[in-house]
Amino acid sequence: MAHSKLYIQIMNSSRWRMVRGAQLQAQPFCEICEQRGVVTAAQVVHHIREIESASNDAEAWELATSMCNLQSLCYKCHHELHTHKGYHSKEAHKQRSEERLKQWIARL
């Protein structure tokens, strides 16, 4: 799975680690499992609207660090969610790259 340089920068930032920790502290259980009536510890913080959908760097940082865009999940639910939605497929990455190029051209 290839990510942009900005995504990698965000995920390696102290700001993201602080927000991730705050999310897991506020919601320590998997939100999908809870909806199913199962209690499972959350290990992953999922971005509901993916960071790579942002049209600029500021919006990407906002999506990454806004608590209302985060969801606490267990590894299994996170994997299932991404697999089901095809977030990390080659086609999804290609489509996101094409969309970013179109947005960049529109700003010229």
N, CA, C and O atoms as a Tinker XYZ file with bonds, in Angstrom:
   432  protein
     1  N      0.843000   -1.153000    0.000000    73     2
     2  CA     0.000000    0.000000    0.000000    64     1     3
     3  C      0.898000    1.229000    0.000000    63     2     4     5
     4  O      1.682000    1.437000    0.926000    81     3
     5  N      0.781000    2.017000   -1.016000    73     3     6
     6  CA     1.605000    3.222000   -1.137000    64     5     7
     7  C      0.832000    4.420000   -0.600000    63     6     8     9
     8  O     -0.352000    4.603000   -0.883000    81     7
     9  N      1.533000    5.218000    0.173000    73     7    10
    10  CA     0.921000    6.431000    0.709000    64     9    11
    11  C      1.749000    7.629000    0.278000    63    10    12    13
    12  O      2.937000    7.511000   -0.023000    81    11
    13  N      1.107000    8.770000    0.256000    73    11    14
    14  CA     1.807000    9.995000   -0.106000    64    13    15
    15  C      2.810000   10.378000    0.978000    63    14    16    17
    16  O      2.737000    9.898000    2.110000    81    15
    17  N      3.743000   11.248000    0.612000    73    15    18
    18  CA     4.722000   11.736000    1.581000    64    17    19
    19  C      4.024000   12.469000    2.722000    63    18    20    21
    20  O      4.428000   12.353000    3.879000    81    19
    21  N      2.979000   13.222000    2.395000    73    19    22
    22  CA     2.239000   13.950000    3.430000    64    21    23
    23  C      1.602000   12.979000    4.422000    63    22    24    25
    24  O      1.675000   13.196000    5.632000    81    23
    25  N      0.982000   11.916000    3.926000    73    23    26
    26  CA     0.355000   10.920000    4.799000    64    25    27
    27  C      1.393000   10.344000    5.762000    63    26    28    29
    28  O      1.143000   10.235000    6.962000    81    27
    29  N      2.542000    9.982000    5.236000    73    27    30
    30  CA     3.606000    9.413000    6.064000    64    29    31
    31  C      4.071000   10.428000    7.103000    63    30    32    33
    32  O      4.305000   10.079000    8.260000    81    31
    33  N      4.203000   11.689000    6.685000    73    31    34
    34  CA     4.603000   12.758000    7.615000    64    33    35
    35  C      3.581000   12.898000    8.743000    63    34    36    37
    36  O      3.952000   13.021000    9.910000    81    35
    37  N      2.308000   12.880000    8.396000    73    35    38
    38  CA     1.249000   13.008000    9.396000    64    37    39
    39  C      1.286000   11.835000   10.370000    63    38    40    41
    40  O      1.234000   12.033000   11.584000    81    39
    41  N      1.375000   10.613000    9.841000    73    39    42
    42  CA     1.349000    9.420000   10.688000    64    41    43
    43  C      2.571000    9.318000   11.598000    63    42    44    45
    44  O      2.513000    8.651000   12.631000    81    43
    45  N      3.662000    9.963000   11.235000    73    43    46
    46  CA     4.870000    9.944000   12.058000    64    45    47
    47  C      4.990000   11.162000   12.970000    63    46    48    49
    48  O      5.994000   11.313000   13.666000    81    47
    49  N      3.990000   12.025000   12.976000    73    47    50
    50  CA     4.075000   13.263000   13.751000    64    49    51
    51  C      3.670000   13.043000   15.218000    63    50    52    53
    52  O      2.881000   12.153000   15.534000    81    51
    53  N      4.222000   13.867000   16.087000    73    51    54
    54  CA     3.847000   13.816000   17.502000    64    53    55
    55  C      2.390000   14.261000   17.667000    63    54    56    57
    56  O      1.693000   13.791000   18.567000    81    55
    57  N      1.940000   15.154000   16.808000    73    55    58
    58  CA     0.539000   15.606000   16.863000    64    57    59
    59  C     -0.409000   14.430000   16.649000    63    58    60    61
    60  O     -1.382000   14.278000   17.387000    81    59
    61  N     -0.131000   13.591000   15.635000    73    59    62
    62  CA    -0.974000   12.429000   15.385000    64    61    63
    63  C     -0.919000   11.450000   16.555000    63    62    64    65
    64  O     -1.956000   10.930000   16.968000    81    63
    65  N      0.271000   11.191000   17.095000    73    63    66
    66  CA     0.384000   10.259000   18.223000    64    65    67
    67  C     -0.429000   10.747000   19.415000    63    66    68    69
    68  O     -1.033000    9.941000   20.123000    81    67
    69  N     -0.453000   12.060000   19.645000    73    67    70
    70  CA    -1.228000   12.621000   20.750000    64    69    71
    71  C     -2.736000   12.442000   20.496000    63    70    72    73
    72  O     -3.477000   12.047000   21.396000    81    71
    73  N     -3.177000   12.734000   19.274000    73    71    74
    74  CA    -4.597000   12.601000   18.930000    64    73    75
    75  C     -5.016000   11.128000   18.977000    63    74    76    77
    76  O     -6.093000   10.803000   19.477000    81    75
    77  N     -4.176000   10.251000   18.462000    73    75    78
    78  CA    -4.464000    8.809000   18.481000    64    77    79
    79  C     -4.626000    8.323000   19.918000    63    78    80    81
    80  O     -5.561000    7.584000   20.228000    81    79
    81  N     -3.718000    8.738000   20.788000    73    79    82
    82  CA    -3.801000    8.345000   22.194000    64    81    83
    83  C     -5.056000    8.867000   22.861000    63    82    84    85
    84  O     -5.689000    8.164000   23.649000    81    83
    85  N     -5.418000   10.105000   22.545000    73    83    86
    86  CA    -6.635000   10.698000   23.118000    64    85    87
    87  C     -7.876000    9.937000   22.647000    63    86    88    89
    88  O     -8.807000    9.726000   23.424000    81    87
    89  N     -7.892000    9.528000   21.380000    73    87    90
    90  CA    -9.031000    8.772000   20.850000    64    89    91
    91  C     -9.156000    7.429000   21.554000    63    90    92    93
    92  O    -10.251000    7.047000   21.966000    81    91
    93  N     -8.054000    6.713000   21.695000    73    91    94
    94  CA    -8.103000    5.394000   22.346000    64    93    95
    95  C     -8.431000    5.509000   23.826000    63    94    96    97
    96  O     -9.033000    4.602000   24.400000    81    95
    97  N     -8.043000    6.604000   24.442000    73    95    98
    98  CA    -8.391000    6.812000   25.844000    64    97    99
    99  C     -9.890000    7.133000   25.977000    63    98   100   101
   100  O    -10.555000    6.641000   26.889000    81    99
   101  N    -10.404000    7.948000   25.077000    73    99   102
   102  CA   -11.823000    8.319000   25.120000    64   101   103
   103  C    -12.726000    7.145000   24.732000    63   102   104   105
   104  O    -13.820000    6.995000   25.277000    81   103
   105  N    -12.264000    6.309000   23.785000    73   103   106
   106  CA   -13.053000    5.172000   23.312000    64   105   107
   107  C    -12.128000    3.953000   23.239000    63   106   108   109
   108  O    -11.592000    3.654000   22.172000    81   107
   109  N    -11.932000    3.245000   24.357000    73   107   110
   110  CA   -10.961000    2.142000   24.385000    64   109   111
   111  C    -11.448000    0.834000   23.773000    63   110   112   113
   112  O    -10.679000   -0.121000   23.662000    81   111
   113  N    -12.721000    0.783000   23.374000    73   111   114
   114  CA   -13.269000   -0.451000   22.811000    64   113   115
   115  C    -13.617000   -0.271000   21.346000    63   114   116   117
   116  O    -13.952000    0.830000   20.908000    81   115
   117  N    -13.537000   -1.363000   20.587000    73   115   118
   118  CA   -13.862000   -1.347000   19.164000    64   117   119
   119  C    -15.327000   -0.934000   18.979000    63   118   120   121
   120  O    -16.236000   -1.556000   19.531000    81   119
   121  N    -15.530000    0.100000   18.212000    73   119   122
   122  CA   -16.880000    0.634000   18.027000    64   121   123
   123  C    -17.765000   -0.285000   17.185000    63   122   124   125
   124  O    -18.977000   -0.337000   17.394000    81   123
   125  N    -17.175000   -1.003000   16.245000    73   123   126
   126  CA   -17.958000   -1.938000   15.428000    64   125   127
   127  C    -18.350000   -3.156000   16.259000    63   126   128   129
   128  O    -19.497000   -3.601000   16.210000    81   127
   129  N    -17.401000   -3.693000   17.020000    73   127   130
   130  CA   -17.716000   -4.834000   17.891000    64   129   131
   131  C    -18.801000   -4.459000   18.894000    63   130   132   133
   132  O    -19.708000   -5.250000   19.154000    81   131
   133  N    -18.711000   -3.252000   19.459000    73   131   134
   134  CA   -19.725000   -2.810000   20.428000    64   133   135
   135  C    -21.117000   -2.795000   19.805000    63   134   136   137
   136  O    -22.094000   -3.155000   20.461000    81   135
   137  N    -21.212000   -2.380000   18.537000    73   135   138
   138  CA   -22.509000   -2.375000   17.851000    64   137   139
   139  C    -23.062000   -3.789000   17.700000    63   138   140   141
   140  O    -24.273000   -3.983000   17.599000    81   139
   141  N    -22.173000   -4.764000   17.684000    73   139   142
   142  CA   -22.574000   -6.175000   17.570000    64   141   143
   143  C    -22.798000   -6.823000   18.928000    63   142   144   145
   144  O    -23.148000   -8.000000   19.010000    81   143
   145  N    -22.595000   -6.048000   20.004000    73   143   146
   146  CA   -22.780000   -6.563000   21.352000    64   145   147
   147  C    -21.582000   -7.293000   21.906000    63   146   148   149
   148  O    -21.705000   -8.047000   22.871000    81   147
   149  N    -20.418000   -7.081000   21.308000    73   147   150
   150  CA   -19.183000   -7.737000   21.740000    64   149   151
   151  C    -18.229000   -6.669000   22.264000    63   150   152   153
   152  O    -18.125000   -5.584000   21.691000    81   151
   153  N    -17.535000   -6.980000   23.352000    73   151   154
   154  CA   -16.567000   -6.043000   23.910000    64   153   155
   155  C    -15.168000   -6.509000   23.500000    63   154   156   157
   156  O    -14.717000   -7.587000   23.888000    81   155
   157  N    -14.494000   -5.672000   22.706000    73   155   158
   158  CA   -13.144000   -5.962000   22.218000    64   157   159
   159  C    -12.301000   -4.706000   22.374000    63   158   160   161
   160  O    -12.760000   -3.602000   22.083000    81   159
   161  N    -11.088000   -4.876000   22.826000    73   159   162
   162  CA   -10.188000   -3.725000   22.964000    64   161   163
   163  C     -9.858000   -3.155000   21.591000    63   162   164   165
   164  O     -9.625000   -3.898000   20.638000    81   163
   165  N     -9.840000   -1.831000   21.501000    73   163   166
   166  CA    -9.459000   -1.158000   20.259000    64   165   167
   167  C     -7.941000   -1.045000   20.204000    63   166   168   169
   168  O     -7.299000   -0.690000   21.192000    81   167
   169  N     -7.378000   -1.350000   19.044000    73   167   170
   170  CA    -5.930000   -1.222000   18.853000    64   169   171
   171  C     -5.596000   -0.236000   17.740000    63   170   172   173
   172  O     -4.442000    0.168000   17.595000    81   171
   173  N     -6.594000    0.152000   16.958000    73   171   174
   174  CA    -6.376000    0.983000   15.775000    64   173   175
   175  C     -7.308000    2.182000   15.826000    63   174   176   177
   176  O     -8.451000    2.081000   16.271000    81   175
   177  N     -6.799000    3.322000   15.363000    73   175   178
   178  CA    -7.661000    4.494000   15.192000    64   177   179
   179  C     -7.856000    4.677000   13.690000    63   178   180   181
   180  O     -6.905000    4.935000   12.953000    81   179
   181  N     -9.096000    4.539000   13.255000    73   179   182
   182  CA    -9.472000    4.579000   11.841000    64   181   183
   183  C     -9.966000    5.973000   11.475000    63   182   184   185
   184  O    -10.688000    6.607000   12.245000    81   183
   185  N     -9.575000    6.443000   10.302000    73   183   186
   186  CA   -10.086000    7.711000    9.785000    64   185   187
   187  C    -11.334000    7.414000    8.968000    63   186   188   189
   188  O    -11.263000    6.716000    7.956000    81   187
   189  N    -12.462000    7.931000    9.394000    73   187   190
   190  CA   -13.728000    7.676000    8.719000    64   189   191
   191  C    -13.671000    8.205000    7.284000    63   190   192   193
   192  O    -13.971000    7.484000    6.333000    81   191
   193  N    -13.282000    9.471000    7.145000    73   191   194
   194  CA   -13.016000   10.012000    5.810000    64   193   195
   195  C    -11.501000    9.978000    5.646000    63   194   196   197
   196  O    -10.777000   10.619000    6.408000    81   195
   197  N    -11.028000    9.242000    4.669000    73   195   198
   198  CA    -9.601000    9.008000    4.548000    64   197   199
   199  C     -8.813000   10.283000    4.275000    63   198   200   201
   200  O     -9.272000   11.182000    3.571000    81   199
   201  N     -7.637000   10.335000    4.841000    73   199   202
   202  CA    -6.760000   11.501000    4.745000    64   201   203
   203  C     -6.452000   11.826000    3.291000    63   202   204   205
   204  O     -6.413000   12.995000    2.907000    81   203
   205  N     -6.236000   10.807000    2.494000    73   203   206
   206  CA    -5.847000   11.010000    1.101000    64   205   207
   207  C     -6.950000   11.615000    0.241000    63   206   208   209
   208  O     -6.708000   11.963000   -0.915000    81   207
   209  N     -8.149000   11.745000    0.781000    73   207   210
   210  CA    -9.235000   12.372000    0.023000    64   209   211
   211  C     -9.176000   13.891000    0.107000    63   210   212   213
   212  O     -9.940000   14.576000   -0.574000    81   211
   213  N     -8.288000   14.421000    0.925000    73   211   214
   214  CA    -8.159000   15.869000    1.097000    64   213   215
   215  C     -7.658000   16.521000   -0.183000    63   214   216   217
   216  O     -6.908000   15.917000   -0.949000    81   215
   217  N     -8.082000   17.761000   -0.406000    73   215   218
   218  CA    -7.667000   18.479000   -1.606000    64   217   219
   219  C     -6.419000   19.328000   -1.390000    63   218   220   221
   220  O     -5.841000   19.842000   -2.348000    81   219
   221  N     -5.998000   19.479000   -0.118000    73   219   222
   222  CA    -4.773000   20.232000    0.170000    64   221   223
   223  C     -4.196000   19.761000    1.500000    63   222   224   225
   224  O     -4.823000   18.995000    2.231000    81   223
   225  N     -2.982000   20.238000    1.800000    73   223   226
   226  CA    -2.284000   19.789000    3.010000    64   225   227
   227  C     -3.037000   20.141000    4.290000    63   226   228   229
   228  O     -3.119000   19.326000    5.209000    81   227
   229  N     -3.585000   21.351000    4.349000    73   227   230
   230  CA    -4.300000   21.777000    5.562000    64   229   231
   231  C     -5.515000   20.891000    5.816000    63   230   232   233
   232  O     -5.787000   20.514000    6.956000    81   231
   233  N     -6.239000   20.562000    4.760000    73   231   234
   234  CA    -7.410000   19.690000    4.911000    64   233   235
   235  C     -6.982000   18.284000    5.329000    63   234   236   237
   236  O     -7.677000   17.633000    6.109000    81   235
   237  N     -5.846000   17.812000    4.816000    73   235   238
   238  CA    -5.343000   16.492000    5.203000    64   237   239
   239  C     -5.030000   16.454000    6.694000    63   238   240   241
   240  O     -5.388000   15.496000    7.380000    81   239
   241  N     -4.365000   17.489000    7.199000    73   239   242
   242  CA    -4.073000   17.559000    8.636000    64   241   243
   243  C     -5.360000   17.609000    9.447000    63   242   244   245
   244  O     -5.450000   16.983000   10.503000    81   243
   245  N     -6.354000   18.344000    8.968000    73   243   246
   246  CA    -7.635000   18.433000    9.684000    64   245   247
   247  C     -8.319000   17.072000    9.727000    63   246   248   249
   248  O     -8.809000   16.659000   10.779000    81   247
   249  N     -8.358000   16.373000    8.599000    73   247   250
   250  CA    -8.963000   15.037000    8.569000    64   249   251
   251  C     -8.226000   14.071000    9.486000    63   250   252   253
   252  O     -8.843000   13.226000   10.136000    81   251
   253  N     -6.923000   14.197000    9.534000    73   251   254
   254  CA    -6.110000   13.278000   10.331000    64   253   255
   255  C     -6.279000   13.491000   11.822000    63   254   256   257
   256  O     -6.202000   12.538000   12.597000    81   255
   257  N     -6.507000   14.725000   12.231000    73   255   258
   258  CA    -6.464000   15.033000   13.664000    64   257   259
   259  C     -7.801000   15.448000   14.269000    63   258   260   261
   260  O     -7.873000   15.727000   15.466000    81   259
   261  N     -8.846000   15.494000   13.473000    73   259   262
   262  CA   -10.164000   15.857000   13.988000    64   261   263
   263  C    -10.806000   14.650000   14.671000    63   262   264   265
   264  O    -11.008000   13.610000   14.045000    81   263
   265  N    -11.118000   14.794000   15.936000    73   263   266
   266  CA   -11.693000   13.681000   16.701000    64   265   267
   267  C    -13.011000   13.183000   16.095000    63   266   268   269
   268  O    -13.351000   12.009000   16.240000    81   267
   269  N    -13.744000   14.056000   15.424000    73   267   270
   270  CA   -15.018000   13.626000   14.839000    64   269   271
   271  C    -14.806000   12.790000   13.569000    63   270   272   273
   272  O    -15.768000   12.236000   13.036000    81   271
   273  N    -13.582000   12.692000   13.084000    73   271   274
   274  CA   -13.279000   11.864000   11.925000    64   273   275
   275  C    -12.589000   10.561000   12.326000    63   274   276   277
   276  O    -12.094000    9.830000   11.468000    81   275
   277  N    -12.555000   10.272000   13.612000    73   275   278
   278  CA   -11.834000    9.092000   14.097000    64   277   279
   279  C    -12.779000    8.052000   14.681000    63   278   280   281
   280  O    -13.848000    8.370000   15.201000    81   279
   281  N    -12.351000    6.807000   14.579000    73   279   282
   282  CA   -13.134000    5.687000   15.094000    64   281   283
   283  C    -12.159000    4.669000   15.682000    63   282   284   285
   284  O    -11.185000    4.296000   15.028000    81   283
   285  N    -12.411000    4.224000   16.894000    73   283   286
   286  CA   -11.581000    3.200000   17.539000    64   285   287
   287  C    -12.039000    1.826000   17.080000    63   286   288   289
   288  O    -13.223000    1.500000   17.155000    81   287
   289  N    -11.085000    1.016000   16.600000    73   287   290
   290  CA   -11.409000   -0.310000   16.088000    64   289   291
   291  C    -10.390000   -1.344000   16.542000    63   290   292   293
   292  O     -9.259000   -1.002000   16.889000    81   291
   293  N    -10.792000   -2.595000   16.538000    73   291   294
   294  CA    -9.850000   -3.691000   16.735000    64   293   295
   295  C     -9.204000   -3.985000   15.377000    63   294   296   297
   296  O     -9.689000   -3.531000   14.341000    81   295
   297  N     -8.113000   -4.745000   15.391000    73   295   298
   298  CA    -7.418000   -5.052000   14.141000    64   297   299
   299  C     -8.338000   -5.743000   13.133000    63   298   300   301
   300  O     -8.326000   -5.423000   11.945000    81   299
   301  N     -9.130000   -6.689000   13.625000    73   299   302
   302  CA    -9.993000   -7.477000   12.733000    64   301   303
   303  C    -11.017000   -6.588000   12.026000    63   302   304   305
   304  O    -11.179000   -6.675000   10.809000    81   303
   305  N    -11.698000   -5.747000   12.775000    73   303   306
   306  CA   -12.718000   -4.876000   12.169000    64   305   307
   307  C    -12.085000   -3.863000   11.221000    63   306   308   309
   308  O    -12.645000   -3.546000   10.171000    81   307
   309  N    -10.916000   -3.360000   11.600000    73   307   310
   310  CA   -10.228000   -2.394000   10.737000    64   309   311
   311  C     -9.854000   -3.041000    9.410000    63   310   312   313
   312  O    -10.050000   -2.449000    8.348000    81   311
   313  N     -9.320000   -4.249000    9.472000    73   311   314
   314  CA    -8.956000   -4.970000    8.254000    64   313   315
   315  C    -10.193000   -5.248000    7.398000    63   314   316   317
   316  O    -10.175000   -5.033000    6.186000    81   315
   317  N    -11.254000   -5.723000    8.027000    73   315   318
   318  CA   -12.487000   -6.013000    7.290000    64   317   319
   319  C    -13.056000   -4.760000    6.634000    63   318   320   321
   320  O    -13.516000   -4.805000    5.493000    81   319
   321  N    -13.025000   -3.663000    7.343000    73   319   322
   322  CA   -13.547000   -2.406000    6.809000    64   321   323
   323  C    -12.763000   -1.982000    5.574000    63   322   324   325
   324  O    -13.356000   -1.618000    4.559000    81   323
   325  N    -11.451000   -2.025000    5.652000    73   323   326
   326  CA   -10.625000   -1.623000    4.511000    64   325   327
   327  C    -10.743000   -2.605000    3.353000    63   326   328   329
   328  O    -10.755000   -2.195000    2.192000    81   327
   329  N    -10.830000   -3.882000    3.653000    73   327   330
   330  CA   -10.973000   -4.884000    2.603000    64   329   331
   331  C    -12.317000   -4.728000    1.902000    63   330   332   333
   332  O    -12.386000   -4.768000    0.674000    81   331
   333  N    -13.379000   -4.551000    2.674000    73   331   334
   334  CA   -14.725000   -4.415000    2.115000    64   333   335
   335  C    -14.847000   -3.160000    1.247000    63   334   336   337
   336  O    -15.437000   -3.206000    0.168000    81   335
   337  N    -14.302000   -2.065000    1.705000    73   335   338
   338  CA   -14.416000   -0.800000    0.976000    64   337   339
   339  C    -13.363000   -0.650000   -0.116000    63   338   340   341
   340  O    -13.449000    0.259000   -0.941000    81   339
   341  N    -12.372000   -1.535000   -0.127000    73   339   342
   342  CA   -11.349000   -1.478000   -1.164000    64   341   343
   343  C    -10.423000   -0.283000   -1.052000    63   342   344   345
   344  O     -9.861000    0.157000   -2.055000    81   343
   345  N    -10.252000    0.256000    0.165000    73   343   346
   346  CA    -9.430000    1.445000    0.367000    64   345   347
   347  C     -8.001000    1.280000   -0.120000    63   346   348   349
   348  O     -7.408000    2.227000   -0.636000    81   347
   349  N     -7.445000    0.090000    0.037000    73   347   350
   350  CA    -6.037000   -0.094000   -0.251000    64   349   351
   351  C     -5.790000   -0.876000   -1.537000    63   350   352   353
   352  O     -4.684000   -1.366000   -1.765000    81   351
   353  N     -6.799000   -0.993000   -2.363000    73   351   354
   354  CA    -6.593000   -1.686000   -3.625000    64   353   355
   355  C     -5.798000   -0.796000   -4.581000    63   354   356   357
   356  O     -5.758000    0.423000   -4.418000    81   355
   357  N     -5.176000   -1.408000   -5.561000    73   355   358
   358  CA    -4.425000   -0.641000   -6.556000    64   357   359
   359  C     -5.353000    0.335000   -7.285000    63   358   360   361
   360  O     -4.959000    1.458000   -7.596000    81   359
   361  N     -6.576000   -0.097000   -7.552000    73   359   362
   362  CA    -7.524000    0.760000   -8.251000    64   361   363
   363  C     -7.872000    1.999000   -7.419000    63   362   364   365
   364  O     -7.983000    3.102000   -7.954000    81   363
   365  N     -8.041000    1.808000   -6.113000    73   363   366
   366  CA    -8.368000    2.940000   -5.241000    64   365   367
   367  C     -7.221000    3.937000   -5.197000    63   366   368   369
   368  O     -7.453000    5.146000   -5.238000    81   367
   369  N     -5.988000    3.449000   -5.115000    73   367   370
   370  CA    -4.826000    4.339000   -5.104000    64   369   371
   371  C     -4.704000    5.078000   -6.431000    63   370   372   373
   372  O     -4.402000    6.271000   -6.457000    81   371
   373  N     -4.936000    4.374000   -7.522000    73   371   374
   374  CA    -4.867000    5.004000   -8.846000    64   373   375
   375  C     -5.923000    6.091000   -8.973000    63   374   376   377
   376  O     -5.640000    7.177000   -9.478000    81   375
   377  N     -7.143000    5.803000   -8.515000    73   375   378
   378  CA    -8.226000    6.779000   -8.591000    64   377   379
   379  C     -7.905000    8.010000   -7.736000    63   378   380   381
   380  O     -8.132000    9.137000   -8.177000    81   379
   381  N     -7.381000    7.812000   -6.521000    73   379   382
   382  CA    -7.011000    8.946000   -5.674000    64   381   383
   383  C     -5.919000    9.789000   -6.317000    63   382   384   385
   384  O     -5.953000   11.018000   -6.241000    81   383
   385  N     -4.958000    9.137000   -6.946000    73   383   386
   386  CA    -3.888000    9.870000   -7.622000    64   385   387
   387  C     -4.442000   10.696000   -8.771000    63   386   388   389
   388  O     -4.048000   11.847000   -8.957000    81   387
   389  N     -5.347000   10.121000   -9.537000    73   387   390
   390  CA    -5.967000   10.855000  -10.649000    64   389   391
   391  C     -6.775000   12.042000  -10.145000    63   390   392   393
   392  O     -6.746000   13.116000  -10.746000    81   391
   393  N     -7.497000   11.852000   -9.041000    73   391   394
   394  CA    -8.278000   12.945000   -8.469000    64   393   395
   395  C     -7.377000   14.076000   -7.970000    63   394   396   397
   396  O     -7.682000   15.251000   -8.172000    81   395
   397  N     -6.261000   13.718000   -7.314000    73   395   398
   398  CA    -5.320000   14.746000   -6.850000    64   397   399
   399  C     -4.722000   15.514000   -8.026000    63   398   400   401
   400  O     -4.538000   16.729000   -7.941000    81   399
   401  N     -4.418000   14.818000   -9.119000    73   399   402
   402  CA    -3.874000   15.475000  -10.305000    64   401   403
   403  C     -4.895000   16.445000  -10.887000    63   402   404   405
   404  O     -4.543000   17.565000  -11.255000    81   403
   405  N     -6.149000   16.031000  -10.972000    73   403   406
   406  CA    -7.206000   16.914000  -11.484000    64   405   407
   407  C     -7.353000   18.151000  -10.602000    63   406   408   409
   408  O     -7.511000   19.261000  -11.111000    81   407
   409  N     -7.302000   17.969000   -9.298000    73   407   410
   410  CA    -7.414000   19.106000   -8.382000    64   409   411
   411  C     -6.231000   20.048000   -8.539000    63   410   412   413
   412  O     -6.392000   21.268000   -8.496000    81   411
   413  N     -5.050000   19.487000   -8.721000    73   411   414
   414  CA    -3.851000   20.297000   -8.895000    64   413   415
   415  C     -3.940000   21.107000  -10.192000    63   414   416   417
   416  O     -3.602000   22.290000  -10.213000    81   415
   417  N     -4.394000   20.468000  -11.265000    73   415   418
   418  CA    -4.541000   21.156000  -12.549000    64   417   419
   419  C     -5.593000   22.249000  -12.451000    63   418   420   421
   420  O     -5.418000   23.326000  -13.022000    81   419
   421  N     -6.679000   21.992000  -11.739000    73   419   422
   422  CA    -7.750000   22.995000  -11.589000    64   421   423
   423  C     -7.265000   24.238000  -10.864000    63   422   424   425
   424  O     -7.794000   25.327000  -11.085000    81   423
   425  N     -6.262000   24.092000   -9.998000    73   423   426
   426  CA    -5.755000   25.249000   -9.255000    64   425   427
   427  C     -4.825000   26.110000  -10.096000    63   426   428   429
   428  O     -4.533000   27.246000   -9.722000    81   427
   429  N     -4.351000   25.587000  -11.230000    73   427   430
   430  CA    -3.430000   26.364000  -12.077000    64   429   431
   431  C     -4.097000   27.525000  -12.747000    63   430   432
   432  O     -3.450000   28.265000  -13.488000    81   431
